Amino acid sequence: MLLGFSSGIIGSFSYLRKQSLMGDALAHAALPGVCIAFMLSGSKSIGLFLIGAAAAGFIATFGIGYITRHTRIKQDSALAIVLSVFFGLGTVLLTHIQHSGNSNQSGLDKFLFGQAASMVGDDVMVMTVTSVLLAGICSLLYKEFKLLSFDPGFARGLGYPVAFLDQLMMFLMVVVVVVGIQAVGIVLMAALLITPAVSARYWTEKLGVMVVLAGLFGALSGLAGTFISANGSNLPTGPLTVLASTAVFLVSLGFAPGRGLISKLLIRRTAKRRYTQQLASTAGYELERKEKAL
């Protein structure tokens, strides 16, 4: 629930800035950082993994920005390039670790690709502190993040440190990814970042309400995925959490007032009925006027 809540909050700003793929790129970029941290320390410490993944995330964001600014390659292509390169490097390093004979590497692949059962009390504490800090930072910088999401040029004109805020948002996304990969995995973490935000967007036109709803939808997905996994046999928690988040999205897509498919269908039918009634009324009026004229 904590992971889903924090992911929904950060994912809302990423989604509104049209950087949905950025979460996927940062998630894949975390893999070589985690592997290098393990190779240097020889232990599976989530604190060291956080440092390694954060460093890899910063390098990835710098690489994306450099490619976009100094070449003709657009951001979506730069994201795909960085994602592929970092994930390929991470896979090579992970294979090297698995064949190194280090006894501590046992279970590292499951940690990287998601296994909530491997989490212990300290991991939950780290996740709790991280969620509180992320929610607090987003609350304190809500106005700045809002302006950055909708009009970064205007924010720059007002004197806001746009580059710093942009890097801070990227850092917060990296933190969420690193904390969440143990439970959900690198590949599925991007879905948990974006899906609750997309679902919340269907229900409101206000950013504040959207951020809160995205956090609640993410928490609900985490609760549902864990509940189903705990009460079933051989059912992985991470994928079930993502599937629960997808189920929330499908409900939002179908039943959200104003923007949902059913709501739009009803609106169209009502408009069509009114138009038909208006035509019939106009035709009746014209017929009555012609009869009077005769």
Secondary structure, DSSP 8 states (H G I E B T S, - for coil): -HHHHHHHHHHHHHHHTT-HHHHHHHHHHHHHHHHHHHHHH-S--HHHHHHHHHHHHHHHHHHHHHHHHHSS--HHHHHHHHHHHHHHHHHHHHHHHHTTT-GGGTTHHHHHH--GGG--HHHHHHHHHHHHHHHHHHHHTHHHHHHHHH-HHHHHHTT--HHHHHHHHHHHHHHHHHHHTTTT-HHHHHHHHHHHHHHHHTT-S-HHHHHHHHHHHHHHHHHHHHHHHHTSSS--HHHHHHHHHHHHHHHHHHH-TTTSHHHHHHHHHHHHHHHHHHHHHHHHHHHHHHHHH-
